[in-house]
């Protein structure tokens, strides 16, 4: 997992740049995959926190 000080927005910007590189050379696929997974994980964690907040706040 990447440090939390790297925002989802920065990860999404990096994903765009790496996607462009993937079209040039598939050697960048592992980096693209890691970014995809990290973004999905961050969204999932945010959803869980939102659900926990909803439960606590009734």
HUMOHU-V913245 format. One record per residue. N is the residue number from 1. RES is the residue in three letters. SS is DSSP state (A for helix, B for strand, O for the rest). NEAR is the number of other ideal C-beta (glycine too) atoms within 10 Angstrom. Layout:
N_RES_SS_NEAR / N_RES_SS_NEAR
//
This chain:
1_UNK_O_8 / 2_UNK_O_12 / 3_UNK_O_5 / 4_UNK_O_8 / 5_UNK_O_6 / 6_UNK_O_12 / 7_UNK_O_10 / 8_UNK_A_12 / 9_UNK_A_8 / 10_UNK_A_11 / 11_UNK_A_17 / 12_UNK_A_12 / 13_UNK_A_12 / 14_UNK_A_17 / 15_UNK_A_18 / 16_UNK_A_9 / 17_UNK_A_13 / 18_UNK_A_18 / 19_UNK_A_13 / 20_UNK_A_11 / 21_UNK_A_14 / 22_UNK_A_17 / 23_UNK_A_8 / 24_UNK_A_8 / 25_UNK_O_8 / 26_UNK_A_10 / 27_UNK_A_9 / 28_UNK_A_16 / 29_UNK_A_12 / 30_UNK_A_11 / 31_UNK_A_15 / 32_UNK_A_18 / 33_UNK_A_12 / 34_UNK_A_15 / 35_UNK_A_20 / 36_UNK_A_14 / 37_UNK_A_11 / 38_UNK_A_17 / 39_UNK_A_15 / 40_UNK_A_10 / 41_UNK_A_13 / 42_UNK_A_18 / 43_UNK_A_11 / 44_UNK_A_10 / 45_UNK_A_12 / 46_UNK_A_11 / 47_UNK_A_10 / 48_UNK_A_10 / 49_UNK_A_10 / 50_UNK_A_10 / 51_UNK_A_10 / 52_UNK_A_10 / 53_UNK_A_9 / 54_UNK_A_9 / 55_UNK_A_8 / 56_UNK_A_7 / 57_UNK_A_6 / 58_UNK_O_4
//
